């Protein structure tokens, strides 16, 4: 019980330290949308998982939603947050669980598993083809690893610099690029860095409390800003070419932006993690937002009856093979 309490407290500390003195980023919006755009749970079929459900790290659950209903769920009975989940073309789901990473089948059998060593955490677990998984192992040293699932052999290892004394606050989502490099949001340094497979720094851009970053097909990089509540697209020169700030969307406040993704139709999907708010305030907050390039909200999901806080969401009606990186566009 004490371990669970301390881990949950560290999650809140991570958010608060990332926000720093920018206390306005967590202020409630002056207006709240009563009628939300879109069709609620029926807008898309999707896979959904989130960190710190019920302000705990025990019995964390991921969900599959189809035709407006939760049709499948899996609860991680081990201690740890669910922060990264990807459904592959065979129906299996690769996911991080804070103190390890696993792959679960539709009939809820674990067919691959990696336990984090002591004093480390894992918040990235991303399939690279059918046979390998990219994980980011927070710790000292912090290690980016590509593992062969058949025997957990390390095919690639890159030691990365860290600033935060808290293992929990170092990294969240790391992603490969189609060029064979890796985009690493250094949450503690407040920047995104692109590394070669040899660990050489190739490119970087300042991004306060960067939580996730993906390389778009147009060569730009899409970044989420954690407790600073922003989504930002930067070009190869580091210039911001498109941005959504915490209160840019009428009636919706971006509290803590975790995973973001660019959809096939050009829209952007935002995971608005609100688990740091008091439990009484959470039911009035929006978890997922889909917006156009013109920042028009076409879907806003607020469903605390069926789901918890949003960290990682995969829309299942998007074209492409997830384990081949086709959803990073």
N, C-alpha and C positions, 0 to 999 in steps of 0.2 A: 504493500500500500504506500509506503513512504517513497519507494522508487517511482511509482506512478505519479505521485504528487509532484516530486521534484522534476520529472520529465515534462509534465504539463506546465509547470511554472517556467521551465526553461524555454518552452515554446513561446509563451507570452513575452518573456524577457527578450527573446530574439526579435520579435516584432517591434517592441518598444524601443530597443536599441537601434534598430534599423531606421525607425522614424526620427530618432534624435529629437531635435528641438522643433521639428515641423509638426506641432501639435494640431494644426488646422487640418492636416490630412485625415484625421479621424473624427472630425466634427460631423455631426449628422446633417444631412441635407435639409434645407429649409422647407422643401416640399417633398412629399412622397407620393409616387404614382399609385393610385388605387386600382385602375384598370391597366394591366400591363400589355404591351404589344405582343403579338404572336399567339400561339396555341398552347402555351404552358408545356406540360410534359409531352404533348403530342406534336410539338414543332419538328423534332428530329428524333430518330433512334440514337441513343448515345450510351457510352460507358462513362461512369462518374465515380470519382473518389475524392476524399478530402481529409486534410489533417485535423487532428484534435477534435473529433466529433464528441459532442456532449462534454467538451472541455476535459477530455481524458485522452489517454493513449492506449487504453484497453478496449478489446472487442471492437475494433474498427472495421467498418463494412464498406465494400464497393458494390455498385449497382449497375445493372443493365436495364435500360428503359426502351420499350418498343410500344408504339401505338398508344402512348399516353399512360402506360402502366409499367411498374417495376416487374420485370419478368424473371429476373435472376439476381441473386445477391450472394456475396461470399464474405464471411466475417473472419478476419485475421485474429485468431485466439491468442496469438503471441503478443507481447507487450510492444507497442510501437505504432507510429503514425503511418497512414497511407497517403503518400504524396505524389506518386508517379505511376500511372497505369496505362498500358497499351494493349489493345486486343489485336492479335495477329490474324492473318487470313485463315488459319486453321481453327479459329475460335478460342485458342488459348490466350490467357492474359498474363503478361509479364508486369510485375509491380514491385515497387520499393515498399519496405515496411519499417523504415528507420534503423532497425538493427539487423538488416539483411535485405535480401531480394529473393523473389520466388516466381514460379510460373504455375498457374492453376488452369486445369481443363474445365470445359463446360460442366462436367459431372463432379467438379470440385476436388479433383485429385491433384496433389502437388507433384509435378513431374521434373522440376528443377528447383534447386535451392542453394543459396549462398548466405551463410551467416557472417555478419560483420565481426571482425576481431574486437577484443575488448577496447574500450575508449574510442571507438569509431562509430560513425553513423552513415547511413546510405539513404539519400533522398532522390537519386537518379537511378532508374533501371529502364533501359531502352533497348529493344531488340535490334540487332544489326544482322539482317538475314534471319534464316531459320535456326542457325546453329550458334550464334554468339549474342552476348548481351553487354552493353556499355553500362558500367556503374561508376558513380563518383563516390569515393570513400572518404568522407570527412575525417580528419584526424591530424596527427602529427607524426609523420608527414601525411599530407592529404594526397591521395593517389587516384588518378583517373585510370580505370582498368577496363580492358576488353577481355571478357572471359569466354572460353569455349564451353558450352553447356554440357557437353558429354562427360567432362571430367574436371571442370572449373580450372583448366589450364589457363594461365595468363598469356594471352596472345600479344597484348600491348599494355605497357605501364608508363605513365607519365606522373612524376612527382610535381605538385603544384604549390606555389607559395601561398601562405595564409597570413592574415593579420589578426583575426579575432582569437582571443584565448578560449572562446567557447566553440567547441567542435560543432555544436548545433547551428551556429550562425555563419558557417563558412560558405556552403554551396547548397543550391537546390537543383534546378534542371540544367544539365549539360547535354548538348546535342552534337551529333556528327553532322558534317556538311557533305554535299555531293562531291566536293573536291577532295575528300579524304582528310579534312582537318576537323578540329573540334572547337565549338563555341562554348566558352566557359564564363558564365556570369559569376564574378567574384562578389558575392553579396557583402563580404566584410570590407573589401577594398573599394566598393562602389564603382566598378567598371566591368566591362565585358571584354574578354581577350580571346582572340583566335589563335590556337596553337597548331603547329604541324604535328604529324604522327611521331616526330622525334622530340617533341616538347619545346620547339622553338616558337617564340612569340612572333606572330606574323602581322597582327593588327589589334588595335584596342580602341575603346571609346569610353569616356566617362559616363556612368549611369548609376545614380545613387541607389544603393540597396538592390541592385539587379538580381531578380529572382529567376527569370527564364530568358533565353534568347534563341532565336531560330534564324537561319539564313534563308531569305526569300528567293524565289526564282529570278526576281529582277536584280539580284545582287545586294539589295539592302538587308538590314538586320532588324528584326522585330524584337523589342525588349519590354519586359514587364518590371514595374517598379516597387513591388512589395508594399510596405507600409506608406510609401510616398504616393500611392494611388494613381500611377500613370501607366499609359501604354505609349511606346515611342518607336517610330521607324526612322532609322538613320541610314544615310547612304555610305558608300565606301570611304568618303572623306570625313565621316563622323558628323555630318550636318543632319539635323533633325528635319525630315521632310514631311512628317505627319505625326500628330500627337494627340492623345486624349488625356486630359487632366482630371483630377478627382471629381470636380463638379461641373464638367463640360456637358454632361448629359442631363437634361431637365428631369427632375424628380428622382434621379438615381445618383447615389453617392458611391464612388469607388473607394472602398475602405482599405483593402489590402489586395493588390492585384498579383495573382500568382500565375498560373499558366495562361499564355495567350497563343492563338493560332490564326493563321490566315486561311480562309476557306477558298474552295474552288471558284466560287462566284465573286470573289474579291472582298467579301465581308470579313470582319475580324471577330473572333469569339474570345470573350474575356471571362476568366474565372475570378469572381469577386469574393475572396475569402473573408468572412466576417466573424470567425470563431473567437477573435480577441474581444469582441463586444460582449456586454452582459447578456446572459441567456435570455432575459426578458426582451431585449431589443432585437435579437436575431430574427424572429419570425416576420418582422416588418422590413427586412433587408432583402435585396435581390442577389441571387447567387451567380447566375449566368446572364451575360448580355451579348447579343449579336448586333453589330452595327455596320453600317455601310461606310464607304470611303468619305461620304459627306456627313458622317456621325449621326445618321438617322438610326434610331433603335428599331430593329425589326423583330427582335425577340428579347424578352426579359423574363427570366424564370425566377419565381419566388415560391418555393415548395418545401417547406420545412416539415410537412407531414410525412412525406415519403423519403426525403433526402436530408443530408447534413450540409456542412460547409463545403465549398468548392475549391479544390486545388488543381485537379487534373481532369479534363473532360475530352473524350474522343467522340466526334460525331460519326455514326456508323453509316450514314448515307453519303459520305464523301468518297469520290473515286480514288482508286490507287491501292497499292499493297503497303500496309503500314510498316512491316519489317524491312521494306526496301527504302524507307524514307520518303515515300510518295506523298505523305500528308504534310511534309514540310515544304510549303510552297509560297 
